[in-house]
Amino acid sequence: MKDASGELICPAIVPIRARVTTEQSSIEEEGDAGTGGEGTGNVGAEVFRGSSAACVEYGLVLDARGFGYERVETPGAWTLVVAPTVREAALEELSRYSVERSEGREHPAPFVPFEGSAIGAGVYALILIFVAYCAGIGAFGVDWLGAGAIESQAGSALQWWRPVTALTLHLDQEHLLGNLLFGVGVGTLAGRMFGPGVAWGCILLAGAVGNGLDMLVSPAGHRAVGASTAVFAALGLLAGCGWGRSVKSRDRRYYRWAPLFGGVCLLALLGAGAPDQHVDVLGHVLGFAVGTCVGWMFGRAGMPRLRDASTQWVAGAGAVLTVAAAWALALGAAR
């Protein structure tokens, strides 16, 4: 084993004294030390000596492994003593913990947010408001909800534009306002992490794929609209990227899964809705799942690496043109 200072520890070869040094403490193999409480003088085996705080920390290790111990104050230090019969096992556990504690960890490079996240969020809001206005007045003499909603029926799978157009439609003002507020907030965070163009391009892609899967697996007669699938795709994008980046770290397992766990909690809290709201929960889950997969790939690959403005403009323009082309096909098919 190796401690923080790199000293080789081998109690089997050095039976008289084996020491694992940390900043202010030591794990020892020595003769018996008198204890039985705080300085009571009963017989016990000393396994650790250090500051009061260090004894508390290493005492928790013994607690976690089921070793009974006493913390004893001695001149100039505190010690932990255990029963002589478990001394070897306790020393082994403390030595392992000391080595794990002293291992260096890789610190991620400082994150520099992308600029222009407000631009992407503003374009998102303008598209939703514009489509809501056109649908409200029945522009071009077309039923926009009928032309753009996802529908689970024969032949609808061939209308590839529906998963895209459905993301821009809403049933009422409350529906629209909720997706505007939540979408602008989550989309702004995604724009700062990936850049506004790349972020909204990925959000549109994940949301459309989620809608397409929803349309394919839902029972006949299912019909849904709303940007919430894309909003939860954005949430998944953030959670997946954080998860993918943390998988490569040397943090404990629970820490590495924390981003995904947080995203799932938000999905459960915000994605179910009230029973009387007829929320498309499957669409929310699928959007989040696809977004998580995309974000995870970004996180594992250490992307985005391209920070030039041209990449963001191309990705953002591609997303806007995709929405425009989808609506052109939808309106053309509805006439």
Residue frames relative to the residue before (quaternion, step in Angstrom):
aa qw qx qy qz dx dy dz
M 1.0000 0.0000 0.0000 0.0000 0.00 0.00 0.00
K 0.2058 -0.7646 0.5956 0.1352 3.54 -1.22 0.47
D 0.3096 -0.7504 0.5533 0.1868 3.56 -0.96 0.85
A 0.7763 -0.3494 0.2378 0.4677 3.55 -1.32 -0.18
S 0.7284 0.4192 -0.2517 0.4799 3.58 1.07 -0.69
G 0.5725 -0.6254 0.3645 0.3850 3.59 1.30 0.04
E 0.4486 0.6954 -0.4559 0.3275 3.66 1.24 0.11
L 0.4179 -0.7065 0.5145 0.2482 3.59 -0.91 0.93
I 0.1583 -0.7885 0.5915 0.0574 3.55 -0.84 1.04
C 0.1396 0.7924 -0.5788 0.1328 3.60 -0.66 1.05
P 0.1962 -0.8276 0.5131 0.1158 3.60 0.18 1.24
A 0.6117 0.5725 -0.3704 0.4011 3.63 1.04 -0.62
I 0.7090 0.4352 -0.2563 0.4921 3.58 1.08 -0.70
V 0.7577 0.2396 -0.1372 0.5914 3.56 1.13 -0.68
P 0.0768 -0.8661 0.4924 0.0391 3.59 0.36 1.21
I 0.6143 0.5780 -0.3672 0.3921 3.57 1.09 -0.51
R 0.8089 -0.0627 0.0994 0.5761 3.56 0.88 -0.90
A 0.0613 0.7750 -0.6265 0.0554 3.58 -0.77 1.02
R 0.0674 -0.8376 0.5414 -0.0287 3.54 -0.54 1.14
V 0.1116 -0.7456 0.6531 0.0717 3.57 -1.04 0.90
T 0.1818 -0.8340 0.5169 0.0645 3.54 -0.38 1.22
T 0.0948 -0.7327 0.6701 0.0720 3.52 -1.07 0.83
E 0.7921 -0.3211 0.1879 0.4840 3.55 -1.23 -0.23
Q 0.8308 0.0468 0.0147 0.5545 3.59 0.82 -0.95
S 0.7258 0.4174 -0.2317 0.4952 3.59 1.10 0.38
S 0.1539 -0.7810 0.5970 0.1002 3.55 -1.32 0.16
I 0.2867 -0.7021 0.6234 0.1903 3.51 -1.26 0.65
E 0.0851 -0.8523 0.5158 -0.0173 3.57 -0.57 1.11
E 0.1600 -0.6950 0.6849 0.1496 3.44 -1.37 0.45
E 0.1728 0.7777 -0.5733 0.1913 3.52 -0.30 1.29
G 0.6956 -0.4124 0.3525 0.4709 3.52 -1.26 -0.30
D 0.7089 -0.4370 0.3245 0.4486 3.53 -1.31 0.06
A 0.1785 -0.7602 0.6160 0.1039 3.53 -1.20 0.66
G 0.4709 -0.6945 0.4603 0.2898 3.55 -0.93 0.80
T 0.2836 0.7365 -0.5783 0.2064 3.57 -0.77 1.06
G 0.1039 0.7653 -0.6336 0.0468 3.53 -1.30 -0.02
G 0.7452 -0.0224 0.0361 0.6655 3.49 1.37 0.07
E 0.7115 -0.3846 0.3000 0.5057 3.55 -1.06 -0.53
G 0.8475 -0.1635 0.0573 0.5017 3.52 0.00 1.35
T 0.3600 0.7641 -0.4807 0.2354 3.61 1.05 0.60
G 0.4971 -0.7006 0.4035 0.3150 3.59 1.23 -0.37
N 0.4566 0.6653 -0.4764 0.3490 3.65 1.16 0.16
V 0.5746 -0.6141 0.4209 0.3400 3.58 -1.21 0.52
G 0.1830 0.7571 -0.6107 0.1424 3.56 -1.00 0.92
A 0.4505 -0.6702 0.5171 0.2836 3.57 -1.29 0.20
E 0.3360 -0.7522 0.5366 0.1829 3.53 -0.69 1.14
V 0.0817 -0.8206 0.5654 0.0140 3.58 -0.83 1.03
F 0.8047 0.1288 -0.0546 0.5770 3.57 1.18 -0.33
R 0.0032 -0.7792 0.6267 -0.0105 3.55 -1.11 0.76
G 0.3347 0.7365 -0.5349 0.2439 3.56 -0.85 0.93
S 0.7508 -0.3429 0.2806 0.4899 3.55 -1.23 -0.46
S 0.6784 -0.4840 0.3522 0.4258 3.56 -1.27 0.26
A 0.6630 0.5061 -0.3074 0.4580 3.59 0.94 -0.90
A 0.6549 0.5072 -0.3162 0.4625 3.58 0.99 -0.83
C 0.6351 0.5218 -0.3346 0.4609 3.58 1.01 -0.73
V 0.6229 0.5235 -0.3418 0.4703 3.58 1.02 -0.71
E 0.6636 0.5152 -0.3023 0.4503 3.58 0.93 -0.93
Y 0.7293 0.4146 -0.2493 0.4839 3.58 0.80 -0.97
G 0.5675 0.5730 -0.3843 0.4493 3.55 1.20 -0.38
L 0.6099 0.5461 -0.3494 0.4557 3.58 1.10 -0.65
V 0.6021 0.5466 -0.3554 0.4609 3.58 1.12 -0.65
L 0.6648 0.4884 -0.3031 0.4771 3.56 0.94 -0.87
D 0.6161 0.5430 -0.3403 0.4579 3.58 1.04 -0.76
A 0.6762 0.5158 -0.2988 0.4329 3.55 0.88 -0.98
R 0.7309 0.4038 -0.2293 0.5001 3.58 1.11 -0.65
G 0.5650 -0.6583 0.3578 0.3455 3.57 1.28 0.20
F 0.4664 0.6585 -0.4647 0.3646 3.62 1.14 0.49
G 0.3350 -0.7115 0.5783 0.2171 3.55 -0.92 0.89
Y 0.0482 0.8080 -0.5825 0.0746 3.60 -0.95 0.82
E 0.2542 -0.7204 0.6153 0.1945 3.52 -1.37 0.17
R 0.2712 -0.7331 0.5993 0.1726 3.55 -1.11 0.73
V 0.0631 -0.8361 0.5426 -0.0505 3.54 -0.49 1.26
E 0.3230 -0.7306 0.5702 0.1917 3.56 -0.95 0.90
T 0.0364 -0.7813 0.6229 -0.0151 3.56 -0.84 1.04
P 0.6745 -0.4802 0.3400 0.4458 3.63 -1.16 0.25
G 0.8555 0.1264 -0.1287 0.4853 3.55 -0.65 1.17
A 0.8100 0.0838 -0.0366 0.5793 3.64 1.17 -0.17
W 0.3666 -0.6567 0.5970 0.2791 3.49 -1.45 0.01
T 0.1507 -0.7914 0.5867 0.0827 3.56 -1.14 0.58
L 0.2763 -0.7024 0.6265 0.1945 3.50 -1.37 0.42
V 0.0495 -0.7981 0.6005 0.0044 3.56 -0.85 0.97
V 0.1326 -0.7758 0.6147 0.0511 3.53 -1.11 0.76
A 0.6659 -0.4581 0.3836 0.4467 3.56 -1.30 0.06
P 0.5680 -0.6272 0.3991 0.3531 3.64 -0.90 0.80
T 0.6303 0.5667 -0.3446 0.4034 3.61 1.06 -0.61
V 0.7522 0.3401 -0.2031 0.5266 3.61 1.14 -0.50
R 0.3312 0.7899 -0.4737 0.2047 3.57 1.28 0.14
E 0.6806 0.4975 -0.3046 0.4433 3.60 0.82 -0.94
A 0.6723 0.4892 -0.3010 0.4671 3.59 0.92 -0.89
A 0.6493 0.5131 -0.3221 0.4598 3.60 0.99 -0.79
L 0.6404 0.5197 -0.3244 0.4632 3.59 0.99 -0.80
E 0.6368 0.5336 -0.3278 0.4498 3.56 0.99 -0.82
E 0.6679 0.4957 -0.3041 0.4645 3.58 0.91 -0.87
L 0.6724 0.4859 -0.3015 0.4700 3.58 0.91 -0.86
S 0.6304 0.5266 -0.3374 0.4598 3.59 1.03 -0.71
R 0.6438 0.5134 -0.3236 0.4661 3.58 0.96 -0.83
Y 0.6594 0.5050 -0.3104 0.4624 3.56 0.93 -0.90
S 0.6493 0.5276 -0.3247 0.4412 3.59 0.96 -0.84
V 0.6491 0.5055 -0.3158 0.4727 3.58 1.00 -0.83
E 0.6592 0.5018 -0.3085 0.4673 3.57 0.93 -0.91
R 0.6617 0.5266 -0.2994 0.4419 3.56 0.98 -0.86
S 0.7245 0.4576 -0.2418 0.4552 3.56 1.06 -0.78
E 0.4912 0.6664 -0.4412 0.3464 3.60 1.23 -0.19
G 0.4475 -0.6963 0.4972 0.2601 3.53 -0.93 0.91
R 0.2424 -0.7695 0.5770 0.1272 3.56 -1.10 0.70
E 0.4571 -0.6704 0.5126 0.2810 3.51 -1.11 0.72
H 0.2333 -0.7712 0.5799 0.1203 3.53 -0.78 1.05
P 0.4409 -0.7061 0.4780 0.2802 3.60 -0.73 0.99
A 0.5870 -0.5745 0.4359 0.3679 3.51 -1.19 0.57
P 0.5979 -0.5737 0.4072 0.3842 3.60 -1.05 0.67
F 0.3719 -0.7372 0.5234 0.2102 3.54 -0.92 0.93
V 0.1553 -0.7745 0.6100 0.0630 3.54 -0.88 1.02
P 0.3468 -0.7666 0.4933 0.2207 3.64 -0.36 1.15
F 0.4909 -0.6262 0.5197 0.3112 3.53 -1.22 0.60
E 0.4056 -0.6833 0.5504 0.2564 3.52 -1.20 0.55
G 0.7461 0.4416 -0.2946 0.4020 3.54 -1.29 0.32
S 0.3395 0.7618 -0.5006 0.2320 3.60 1.18 0.28
A 0.6149 0.5563 -0.3497 0.4360 3.58 1.11 -0.61
I 0.5940 0.5695 -0.3697 0.4315 3.60 1.12 -0.59
G 0.6676 0.4966 -0.3004 0.4663 3.58 0.89 -0.92
A 0.6623 0.4976 -0.3076 0.4681 3.57 0.94 -0.86
G 0.6443 0.5250 -0.3219 0.4535 3.58 1.05 -0.73
V 0.6412 0.5076 -0.3249 0.4749 3.58 1.01 -0.79
Y 0.6111 0.5485 -0.3353 0.4618 3.59 1.03 -0.80
A 0.6839 0.4808 -0.2930 0.4639 3.59 0.85 -0.95
L 0.6549 0.5203 -0.3201 0.4450 3.60 0.93 -0.84
I 0.6414 0.5212 -0.3279 0.4577 3.60 0.98 -0.81
L 0.6723 0.4930 -0.3091 0.4577 3.59 0.86 -0.90
I 0.6708 0.4893 -0.3044 0.4668 3.60 0.93 -0.86
F 0.6510 0.5198 -0.3207 0.4506 3.60 0.96 -0.83
V 0.6717 0.4781 -0.3016 0.4788 3.59 0.90 -0.89
A 0.6266 0.5341 -0.3415 0.4533 3.60 1.00 -0.77
Y 0.6509 0.5088 -0.3151 0.4672 3.59 1.00 -0.81
C 0.6707 0.4964 -0.3007 0.4619 3.59 0.88 -0.93
A 0.6595 0.4955 -0.3115 0.4717 3.59 0.98 -0.83
G 0.6473 0.5452 -0.3174 0.4278 3.58 1.04 -0.75
I 0.7497 0.3605 -0.2096 0.5138 3.59 1.00 -0.78
G 0.4110 -0.7192 0.4686 0.3069 3.58 1.28 -0.10
A 0.0296 0.8475 -0.5280 0.0455 3.57 0.91 0.93
F 0.8333 0.1556 -0.1756 0.5005 3.54 -1.14 0.85
G 0.5515 -0.6504 0.3765 0.3621 3.56 1.23 0.40
V 0.5425 0.6191 -0.3821 0.4199 3.58 1.17 0.58
D 0.4111 -0.6537 0.5750 0.2701 3.53 -1.16 0.69
W 0.2826 -0.8131 0.4861 0.1509 3.57 -0.09 1.30
L 0.6292 0.5258 -0.3456 0.4562 3.60 1.00 -0.70
G 0.6765 0.4848 -0.2909 0.4719 3.56 0.93 -0.85
A 0.6942 0.4852 -0.2783 0.4530 3.57 1.05 -0.76
G 0.8132 0.3396 -0.1379 0.4520 3.58 1.02 -0.76
A 0.5457 0.6303 -0.4134 0.3661 3.61 1.18 -0.26
I 0.4666 -0.6192 0.5286 0.3456 3.56 -1.23 0.41
E 0.0510 -0.8031 0.5932 -0.0236 3.57 -0.92 0.93
S 0.2832 -0.7450 0.5812 0.1645 3.56 -0.94 0.90
Q 0.4200 0.6630 -0.5166 0.3423 3.53 0.01 1.33
A 0.7022 -0.4690 0.3238 0.4267 3.55 -1.26 0.31
G 0.8152 0.2599 -0.2080 0.4739 3.55 -0.90 0.95
S 0.5699 0.6188 -0.3955 0.3686 3.60 1.15 -0.42
A 0.5799 0.5979 -0.3830 0.3994 3.60 1.12 -0.53
L 0.6458 0.5210 -0.3218 0.4560 3.58 1.17 -0.50
Q 0.6265 0.5092 -0.3388 0.4831 3.59 1.23 -0.31
W 0.1687 -0.8577 0.4789 0.0811 3.54 0.37 1.29
W 0.6056 0.5979 -0.3568 0.3852 3.57 1.14 -0.51
R 0.5535 0.6518 -0.3959 0.3347 3.61 1.10 -0.56
P 0.6464 0.5067 -0.3514 0.4494 3.68 0.87 -0.71
V 0.6651 0.4723 -0.3050 0.4915 3.61 1.17 -0.50
T 0.7035 0.4688 -0.2858 0.4513 3.59 0.77 -0.99
A 0.6088 0.5687 -0.3642 0.4163 3.60 1.04 -0.67
L 0.6018 0.5804 -0.3581 0.4156 3.59 1.13 -0.55
T 0.7244 0.4384 -0.2400 0.4748 3.60 1.15 -0.49
L 0.6359 0.5386 -0.3212 0.4499 3.62 1.27 -0.11
H 0.0477 -0.7864 0.6156 0.0171 3.56 -1.19 0.65
L 0.5327 -0.6734 0.4280 0.2822 3.52 -1.15 0.70
D 0.8051 -0.0387 0.0481 0.5899 3.59 1.03 -0.69
Q 0.7280 -0.4416 0.3015 0.4290 3.54 -1.34 0.06
E 0.6326 0.5348 -0.3371 0.4474 3.59 1.00 -0.75
H 0.6325 0.5289 -0.3117 0.4722 3.54 1.01 -0.85
L 0.6708 0.4975 -0.2853 0.4703 3.57 0.93 -0.94
L 0.6779 0.5073 -0.3066 0.4348 3.59 0.83 -0.97
G 0.6491 0.5271 -0.3269 0.4405 3.58 0.93 -0.83
N 0.7034 0.4480 -0.2717 0.4804 3.57 0.91 -0.86
L 0.5849 0.5514 -0.3768 0.4603 3.57 1.16 -0.47
L 0.7046 0.4703 -0.2794 0.4520 3.58 0.77 -1.02
F 0.7083 0.4499 -0.2653 0.4749 3.56 0.76 -1.03
G 0.6718 0.5145 -0.3012 0.4396 3.57 0.94 -0.87
V 0.6436 0.5080 -0.3266 0.4703 3.58 0.98 -0.80
G 0.6650 0.5133 -0.3126 0.4434 3.60 0.94 -0.84
V 0.7185 0.4237 -0.2574 0.4878 3.58 0.75 -1.03
G 0.6486 0.5299 -0.3221 0.4413 3.58 1.01 -0.79
T 0.6163 0.5383 -0.3456 0.4593 3.58 1.09 -0.67
L 0.6449 0.5080 -0.3187 0.4738 3.58 0.99 -0.82
A 0.6545 0.4979 -0.3121 0.4758 3.58 0.97 -0.84
G 0.6401 0.5321 -0.3247 0.4491 3.58 1.02 -0.76
R 0.6505 0.5024 -0.3179 0.4726 3.58 1.05 -0.68
M 0.6929 0.4720 -0.2809 0.4672 3.58 1.09 -0.63
F 0.8132 0.2552 -0.1053 0.5124 3.59 0.87 -0.95
G 0.5272 -0.5572 0.4451 0.4621 3.56 1.21 -0.44
P 0.5857 -0.6398 0.3536 0.3501 3.62 -0.88 0.84
G 0.6828 0.4940 -0.3014 0.4460 3.59 0.91 -0.84
V 0.6850 0.4686 -0.2808 0.4820 3.57 0.82 -1.00
A 0.6433 0.5406 -0.3298 0.4303 3.59 0.93 -0.87
W 0.7381 0.4073 -0.2505 0.4760 3.59 0.72 -1.01
G 0.5755 0.5521 -0.3868 0.4630 3.59 1.15 -0.41
C 0.6752 0.4747 -0.2854 0.4873 3.58 0.98 -0.87
I 0.6266 0.5355 -0.3380 0.4543 3.58 1.03 -0.75
L 0.6567 0.4979 -0.3080 0.4754 3.57 0.94 -0.88
L 0.6517 0.5207 -0.3143 0.4533 3.57 0.93 -0.88
A 0.6998 0.4636 -0.2761 0.4681 3.58 0.80 -1.00
G 0.6555 0.5105 -0.3175 0.4571 3.59 0.97 -0.79
A 0.6637 0.4970 -0.3077 0.4666 3.58 0.97 -0.84
V 0.6434 0.5032 -0.3267 0.4756 3.60 0.98 -0.78
G 0.6347 0.5265 -0.3254 0.4627 3.58 1.01 -0.79
N 0.6581 0.4937 -0.3031 0.4810 3.58 0.97 -0.84
G 0.6427 0.5277 -0.3280 0.4482 3.58 0.98 -0.80
L 0.6577 0.4882 -0.3060 0.4852 3.57 0.98 -0.80
D 0.6192 0.5431 -0.3317 0.4600 3.56 1.05 -0.79
M 0.6671 0.5066 -0.2950 0.4597 3.56 0.97 -0.88
L 0.6847 0.5024 -0.2848 0.4445 3.57 1.05 -0.75
V 0.7814 0.3725 -0.1840 0.4656 3.60 0.91 -0.89
S 0.5690 0.6050 -0.3931 0.3946 3.60 1.19 -0.32
P 0.5862 -0.5884 0.4169 0.3693 3.61 -1.14 0.51
A 0.6635 -0.5048 0.3703 0.4097 3.56 -1.24 0.45
G 0.7571 0.3524 -0.2829 0.4717 3.53 -1.01 0.86
H 0.4952 0.6517 -0.4346 0.3757 3.59 1.26 -0.14
R 0.0338 0.7892 -0.6096 0.0673 3.54 -0.94 0.96
A 0.0830 0.8160 -0.5622 0.1062 3.57 -0.79 0.95
V 0.0394 -0.7590 0.6494 0.0251 3.53 -1.26 0.60
G 0.5050 0.6739 -0.4696 0.2652 3.55 -1.29 0.18
A 0.4788 -0.6811 0.4883 0.2616 3.52 -1.18 0.72
S 0.4347 0.7320 -0.4528 0.2648 3.60 1.23 -0.12
T 0.5911 0.5558 -0.3808 0.4434 3.62 1.07 -0.59
A 0.6689 0.4703 -0.2950 0.4943 3.59 1.01 -0.78
V 0.6193 0.5451 -0.3491 0.4444 3.59 1.03 -0.70
F 0.6946 0.4374 -0.2776 0.4991 3.57 0.93 -0.84
A 0.5611 0.5540 -0.3920 0.4740 3.58 1.20 -0.36
A 0.6329 0.5140 -0.3289 0.4766 3.60 1.04 -0.72
L 0.6304 0.5178 -0.3286 0.4760 3.57 1.02 -0.78
G 0.6611 0.4961 -0.3025 0.4747 3.58 0.97 -0.83
L 0.5980 0.5681 -0.3543 0.4406 3.57 1.08 -0.70
L 0.6793 0.4766 -0.2843 0.4803 3.57 0.95 -0.88
A 0.6783 0.4902 -0.2947 0.4613 3.57 0.88 -0.97
G 0.6715 0.5086 -0.3005 0.4473 3.57 0.94 -0.87
C 0.6463 0.5110 -0.3265 0.4632 3.57 0.99 -0.77
G 0.6559 0.5027 -0.3116 0.4691 3.57 0.95 -0.86
W 0.6440 0.5167 -0.3087 0.4723 3.56 1.04 -0.80
G 0.6740 0.5008 -0.2996 0.4529 3.58 0.89 -0.91
R 0.6595 0.4950 -0.3110 0.4726 3.58 1.02 -0.73
S 0.6969 0.4837 -0.2831 0.4475 3.60 0.94 -0.83
V 0.5469 0.6173 -0.4061 0.3937 3.61 1.15 -0.48
K 0.6897 0.4822 -0.2791 0.4625 3.59 1.06 -0.70
S 0.5825 0.5946 -0.3787 0.4046 3.59 1.23 -0.24
R 0.4836 -0.6549 0.4993 0.2965 3.54 -1.31 0.16
D 0.3388 0.7385 -0.5104 0.2815 3.55 1.17 0.46
R 0.6474 -0.5103 0.3808 0.4189 3.54 -1.25 0.28
R 0.6887 -0.5254 0.3110 0.3910 3.53 -1.19 0.65
Y 0.6687 0.5135 -0.3162 0.4350 3.57 0.90 -0.87
Y 0.6285 0.5236 -0.3354 0.4672 3.58 1.09 -0.67
R 0.6560 0.5305 -0.3197 0.4312 3.57 0.98 -0.84
W 0.7170 0.4281 -0.2534 0.4882 3.60 1.07 -0.63
A 0.4266 0.7465 -0.4404 0.2585 3.59 1.24 -0.15
P 0.6524 0.5106 -0.3579 0.4308 3.69 0.82 -0.75
L 0.6691 0.4860 -0.3041 0.4728 3.58 0.93 -0.87
F 0.6402 0.5276 -0.3281 0.4518 3.58 0.96 -0.83
G 0.6529 0.5114 -0.3140 0.4623 3.58 0.98 -0.83
G 0.6542 0.5111 -0.3146 0.4602 3.59 0.98 -0.81
V 0.6509 0.5053 -0.3169 0.4697 3.59 0.97 -0.83
C 0.6273 0.5328 -0.3394 0.4555 3.60 1.01 -0.74
L 0.6627 0.4832 -0.3074 0.4825 3.60 0.95 -0.82
L 0.6144 0.5376 -0.3454 0.4629 3.57 1.04 -0.71
A 0.6792 0.4824 -0.2905 0.4707 3.58 0.91 -0.90
L 0.6768 0.5067 -0.2911 0.4477 3.58 1.02 -0.80
L 0.8123 0.2932 -0.1171 0.4904 3.56 0.88 -0.97
G 0.6975 0.5336 -0.2742 0.3919 3.58 1.12 -0.53
A 0.6200 0.5745 -0.3539 0.4003 3.60 1.18 -0.29
G 0.2079 -0.8051 0.5282 0.1719 3.58 0.93 -0.86
A 0.6222 -0.5293 0.4220 0.3932 3.53 -1.35 0.08
P 0.6363 -0.5669 0.3574 0.3821 3.61 -1.12 0.62
D 0.7244 0.4423 -0.2524 0.4647 3.61 1.06 -0.68
Q 0.5729 0.6210 -0.3714 0.3850 3.61 1.26 0.09
H 0.3198 -0.7769 0.4894 0.2338 3.62 1.26 -0.12
V 0.1669 0.8141 -0.5311 0.1653 3.56 0.88 1.01
D 0.3901 -0.6987 0.5517 0.2353 3.56 -1.03 0.83
V 0.1493 -0.8348 0.5258 0.0660 3.56 0.32 1.28
L 0.6266 0.5462 -0.3462 0.4350 3.60 0.97 -0.79
G 0.6420 0.5227 -0.3231 0.4585 3.57 0.98 -0.80
H 0.6376 0.5226 -0.3230 0.4648 3.58 1.00 -0.84
V 0.6746 0.4969 -0.2979 0.4575 3.58 0.88 -0.97
L 0.6745 0.4915 -0.3036 0.4598 3.59 0.90 -0.88
G 0.6373 0.5178 -0.3304 0.4654 3.59 0.98 -0.77
F 0.6543 0.5032 -0.3051 0.4749 3.56 0.96 -0.88
A 0.6612 0.5210 -0.3114 0.4409 3.59 0.93 -0.90
V 0.6751 0.4747 -0.3005 0.4781 3.59 0.89 -0.90
G 0.6449 0.5195 -0.3198 0.4604 3.59 0.97 -0.82
T 0.6317 0.5309 -0.3276 0.4602 3.56 1.04 -0.77
C 0.6435 0.5207 -0.3214 0.4598 3.58 0.96 -0.82
V 0.6605 0.4922 -0.3097 0.4749 3.59 0.94 -0.88
G 0.6714 0.4986 -0.2980 0.4603 3.58 0.91 -0.91
W 0.6250 0.5402 -0.3385 0.4505 3.57 1.03 -0.79
M 0.6502 0.5055 -0.3226 0.4665 3.59 0.95 -0.80
F 0.6188 0.5256 -0.3407 0.4741 3.58 1.04 -0.73
G 0.6876 0.5001 -0.2858 0.4420 3.56 0.87 -0.99
R 0.6693 0.4962 -0.3023 0.4632 3.58 0.94 -0.84
A 0.7167 0.4446 -0.2494 0.4758 3.58 1.03 -0.77
G 0.4379 -0.7069 0.4546 0.3193 3.57 1.25 -0.12
M 0.4599 0.6739 -0.4471 0.3667 3.55 1.13 0.64
P 0.5858 -0.0802 -0.7848 -0.1857 1.51 -2.47 0.48
R 0.3036 -0.7693 0.5414 0.1512 3.53 -0.99 0.87
L 0.6563 0.4951 -0.3105 0.4773 3.57 1.16 -0.57
R 0.0809 -0.8328 0.5477 -0.0025 3.56 -0.46 1.19
D 0.4461 0.6927 -0.4703 0.3161 3.60 1.20 0.17
A 0.5976 -0.6138 0.3929 0.3344 3.55 -1.11 0.73
S 0.6023 0.5884 -0.3748 0.3881 3.59 1.04 -0.67
T 0.6221 0.5374 -0.3442 0.4536 3.60 1.01 -0.74
Q 0.6711 0.4956 -0.2981 0.4638 3.56 0.95 -0.87
W 0.6605 0.5016 -0.3155 0.4610 3.59 0.96 -0.80
V 0.6515 0.5078 -0.3261 0.4597 3.59 0.95 -0.81
A 0.6755 0.4870 -0.2985 0.4664 3.60 0.88 -0.91
G 0.6721 0.4945 -0.3005 0.4620 3.59 0.93 -0.86
A 0.6593 0.4948 -0.3101 0.4736 3.57 0.93 -0.87
G 0.6250 0.5405 -0.3381 0.4505 3.59 1.04 -0.73
A 0.6447 0.5158 -0.3222 0.4632 3.58 1.03 -0.77
V 0.6689 0.4942 -0.3013 0.4665 3.59 0.90 -0.91
L 0.6693 0.4945 -0.3015 0.4653 3.59 0.92 -0.85
T 0.6081 0.5471 -0.3541 0.4534 3.58 1.08 -0.63
V 0.6477 0.5008 -0.3116 0.4822 3.58 0.97 -0.83
A 0.6638 0.5039 -0.3107 0.4572 3.59 0.92 -0.91
A 0.6650 0.4962 -0.3094 0.4645 3.60 0.94 -0.85
A 0.6334 0.5335 -0.3324 0.4514 3.58 0.99 -0.77
W 0.6842 0.4665 -0.2911 0.4791 3.59 0.94 -0.81
A 0.5981 0.5491 -0.3660 0.4548 3.59 1.06 -0.63
L 0.6757 0.4702 -0.2946 0.4853 3.58 0.95 -0.81
A 0.6501 0.5207 -0.3297 0.4445 3.59 0.96 -0.80
L 0.6836 0.4661 -0.2982 0.4759 3.60 0.89 -0.87
G 0.6347 0.5299 -0.3359 0.4512 3.55 1.02 -0.71
A 0.6827 0.4821 -0.2922 0.4648 3.59 0.97 -0.80
A 0.6721 0.5142 -0.2993 0.4408 3.58 1.14 -0.61
R 0.6112 0.5687 -0.3629 0.4141 3.61 1.14 -0.35
